[in-house]
Every structure is written in C-alpha cells, then in structure tokens.
Amino acid sequence: MGKYLKQGFVRELEWQLNREEISYSKWVDLMEEECIKNYKEETF
C-alpha cells in the first residue's frame, strides 16, 4: 500500500467514511483514482 497510497490519505478517507461524509463506494473510487494517479506519476 505504501507505494501507491499514502497512509495519511487512507486515514483521511476512513475518517470521512466513519463520519458518513462519503459512501463506501465513493471511498473505493477515491482510493482507485489515487492509485492510478500515483502509478502514472511513477511510470512517466
């Protein structure tokens, strides 16, 4: 997880999920987008 997701990013999403600011599906979508963004930054 440390390669494409930062711990602070995941922690913030978990807080938002626990406070019901985002849904579980939105949580997954945001994590996927962050992984893709970080992967692209690393490969280019």
Secondary structure as UniProt FT lines:
FT   TURN            2..4
FT   HELIX           7..18
FT   TURN            19..20
FT   HELIX           24..43
//
